Amino acid sequence: MRLFYLSIQVALLGIFFIGATAFSGVAQPWQYASTVYSASNASNEPLAVDGSLATAARIEAPALLGAARLRIAFPSTVRSGGRAGLVIQMGSNVDLGVLNGTSIRTYMNGSSGYEQNISVASLLDLNVTGSNKVAVEFPVTSDFNQIEVRTAGLINASVSVDIFAAYGTITPLPVELVTFQGKASTAGVSLTWNTASERNNDHFVVERTNGASDVFYAIGQVKGAGSSNQSHQYRFVDAAPKPMSYYRLRQVDADGKETFSPIVVVKSDIKTTELAAYPSPAAEMLTVAGAAGTSFGVFNQFGQKVQEAKVTLELGQQLDVRSLPNGVYFLRDMATGQSTRFVKAAATR
């Protein structure tokens, strides 16, 4: 794949001098559309994503009414603030009406609503169409991962467009994660990860689920290195793992933006102490039993957290529930997500 990127980039540089625009930022990292998403009145669709500028897909609108289109997808999102474009060749019967009737649209995740809709007439002029391959490039104002070329038929004129390739900038990830591993031990599950570089990285949130649902809970936080071109190693120990735990890292920038790591699965035979609450119903004081140091929350039936505390003794933590309205509540271990139910009742006189 790396050789593919190199070869197509060299080829693109060779033709951009005859195109409508110059290739902006040669040192910038680029990605190329790699799969066909949908098409209408198109032929040889895979040739638009085959990595060759010698072959092309073609869309050809009917001579009277109708339109043709080809939508192709990128391996990752092209971010707002970057640039994108296509290498195309218009048919020989090109006039201003054809340019106005041909457009480029961008989409996200197969949506029917487009992110950008750009007339080719705003990117080209008639002097560079016809038998020339041209690179039509535009600034990205909204994130997308699919790009589409559309053209409409004119009366007594069949309109065709050859599509050789589509490209877009790659936004560097804030953290270049090299490894993320987990290993069970007598102390719990030890999670380690290494970064090769970091940019504006505030912290990592360690998240876990037991696989019974796709909901991840935060179980810890580790401070990041900020911005650094040096490698860094991090470690976090889950002292109360499940028999089968699924972990991921949520990386948070200083400006609040987030990215996620791949998921790591760790099997552990460590027995953990689950939360217990008694008596139930409880009118005034509730005893919460669990491992010392366990943080837990009290949630009502609507999922709203109404109290939060920590088990300070293995024998149990006393929790004053007199201020709670009568009803059903749930104690949730904030690290593991394990919960237990109790009832708050009115005090007897």
Sequence and secondary structure as in RCSB ss.txt:
>XXXX:A:sequence
MRLFYLSIQVALLGIFFIGATAFSGVAQPWQYASTVYSASNASNEPLAVDGSLATAARIEAPALLGAARLRIAFP
STVRSGGRAGLVIQMGSNVDLGVLNGTSIRTYMNGSSGYEQNISVASLLDLNVTGSNKVAVEFPVTSDFNQIEVR
TAGLINASVSVDIFAAYGTITPLPVELVTFQGKASTAGVSLTWNTASERNNDHFVVERTNGASDVFYAIGQVKGA
GSSNQSHQYRFVDAAPKPMSYYRLRQVDADGKETFSPIVVVKSDIKTTELAAYPSPAAEMLTVAGAAGTSFGVFN
QFGQKVQEAKVTLELGQQLDVRSLPNGVYFLRDMATGQSTRFVKAAATR
>XXXX:A:secstr
 HHHHHHHHHHHHHHGGGSSS    TTS EEE  EEEEEESEE GGGGSSS SS  EEEE  SSS EEEEEEEEE
EEE TTSEEEEEEEE SS  HHHHHTEEEEEESTT SS SEEEEGGGT  GGG SS  EEEEEE  S EEEEEEE
EE BTTB  EEEEEEEEEE    SEEEEEEEEEEETTEEEEEEEEEEEEEEEEEEEEEE SSSS  EEEEEEEEE
EEESS EEEEEEESS  SEEEEEEEEEETTS EEE   EEEE        EEESSSBSSEEEEESSTT EEEEE 
TTS EEEEEE  STT EEEE TTS SEEEEEEETTT  EEEEEE     
